[in-house]
Amino acid sequence: MVERKATTTERLTVGQALVQFLAVQHVERDGIEQPFFGGAVGIFGHGNVAGLGQALLQYRKDFRLYQARHEQGGVHMATGYAKMRNRLGALAVSTSIGPGASNMVTGAATATVNHLPVLCLPSDTFATRRSGAVLQQQEYAYSGDLTSNDSFRAVSAFFDRVSRPEQLPSALLEAMRVLTSPAQVGAVTLALPQDVQAEAFDFPTRLFRPRTWYVPRARADVAALRRAAQVIAAAQRPVIIAGGGVIYSEASAALDAFARSTGIPVGVTQAGKASLPFDHPQMVNALGASGSQYANKLANEADVVIGIGTRYTDFTTASNTLFRNPDVQFVNLNVAEIDAYKEAGLALVGDAKVTLEELTELLSEYSVPAGYRAEAEQAAADWRGEVDRIVEVTGGPTLSQAEVMGIVNAQADQRSVVVNAAGSMPGDLHRLWRPGTPKGYDLEYGNSCMGYEIAGALGAKMGDPSRDVYCFIGDGTYLMAHQELLTAVQEHLKLTVLVVDNQGYGSIAALSESRGSQGFACRFEYRGADGQLSGDRLPVDLAANAASYGATVFEASTAEELRQALAKSAEVENTVVIYVKVDEQGRFGGSGAWWDVPVPQVATEESTIAAHAEYEREAASQGLYL
């Protein structure tokens, strides 16, 4: 950084002070120290171009700026980065006032839902009020201090508005406390009035000294550990649910030791998918509404469910229908108290890694019954065989989505990362993908945010440039947010993007059909002579769009063409887009679990009436876990 004089204060603008502070923040866990911020992502406009933008210009050699093409995409880049860094690294995201700022709200929600550190720095209205609410005329008759930026309050782990320079130090320190908190972490929003950004103040130089934030590994209460060990030791058919907390606490080795020692099968959520190797003997793999019938059958009959780093989302619990044993008990290990107490479970509030190690010691004499261990290991092996069957290329006229995934997975190496977020692909990837390492699988499914894919993949690549990153994105999602392809090309950060075209919103079309709504308005079609969306399919050239950004584009319609495209892409240093059409009806068997999507109680459509009758039958199995 800039050489400092031996003074106690330094006169800087708020924007300059903020950038200098961020540049010297470090984080340490397990004795490993590293810079916390990898730079900033920004789009300049009215509100930040001459404030924070000037500061980023002034200190550009010490704090890198990445351009984004959409404000939401900028936050998604930061989210992907934080995932790859196991929450031990973050990016700041700066935007202009008004719509530029409010475009970030969805991204902030996605980061907070996934408990990932992202620093949002939206510009705000003039603190002096000498000028009007320029470019965001959200004025309220009942409040003079409310702006559109207050919408961030609902989606942030911490929110503050810096209305005076003197407020900046405390705001920054609180921001860092939350960003580095294992339990409270999420998006942090510091709203920055545009006049305050440019205002000068004599800041104490102590604020700009390098500071290290120590990330603790909290240990669970000893008495709670003993109670948990007693519950597990009495179990005959226990099941582990491994969530994202296993990945972020780097607890895979501890989980491996615990599972091997006890013989307890491990099912995984989307966030916890890569907790154990795909072929681990206790790994029954994907569980829940997007899981497999093999893992879900074990969960149906479990007498003890051990949730590790999971929030028991609706998908994981199959809308509270998955755990059918009337006497089932829950033991929940989570760093966040709010999640540890879910399902009225016995709560172990602590870090997954160290708590699992301590639990393994307490259960050193315990193993599941031999018959149950053999049953679980056979279920794991049977599912691996089923995956081989599903992804095998059958030679049909059009590739299925599963076949495409199998071909790409075979091409990827052990350190490759796959990124996806929404539609039908998360369910398929959850069941079919074989990740090589704990960081090899990045599925944003906490917020199921369409548009995360390309920007999140870019963030993952920024977080670890040594890894190959494969991004799966459907044609419907691609049309929502593809702009960050240009950023990837600009930064020479190679992505391999698979644009999988199933002719519209294929996932919702299938869901709509299954719920009696006939796939209405889910395909991309012209308006027909009958006045409905019933005409020919729209001729959209997504490959040409990708090429216009400077990406290297290949098209594939057969298995051999896809393999050749992947082989060619491996030789290209530029970002690659592979466009492949798939069979829009090409689906494979279900999970054996239910997902609650209410169907109208009254209707005139016969399809809806029939779907409601089925809904009533399925909903009858829902229960409250007490």
ABEGO torsion letter per residue (X at the ends): XBBBBBBABBBBBAAAAAAAAAAABBBBBGGBBBBABAEBBBBBBBGAAABAAAAAAAAAAABBBBBBABAAAAAAAAAAAAAAAGGABBBBBBBBBEAAAAAAAAAAAAAAAAGBBBBBBBBBBBAAGABBBBGBABBBAABAABBAAAAAAAABABBBBBABAAAAAAAAAAAAAAAABAAABEBBBBBBBAAAAABBBBBBAAAABBBBBBBBBBBBBAAAAAAAAAAAAABABBBBBBBAAAAAAGAAAAAAAAAAAAGBBBBBBAAAAAABBAABAABAEBBEAABBAAAAAAAAABABBBBBGBAGBAAAAGGGAABABAABBBBBBBABAAAAABGGBBBBBEBAAAAAAAAAAAAAABBBBAAAAAAAAAAAAAAAAAAAAAABBAGBABBBAAAAAAAAAAABBAABBBBBABEAAAAAAAAABBBABAAABBBBAAAGBBGAAAAAAAAAAAABAABBBBBBBBAAAAAABAAAAAAAAAAGBBBBBBBBBAGEBAAAAAAAAAAGAGGBGABBBBBBAAGBBABBBBBBBAAAAAAAAGBBBBBBABAAAAAAAAAAAAABABBBBBBBBBBAABBBBBAGBBBBBBBBABBABAAAAAAAAAAAAAAAABBBBX
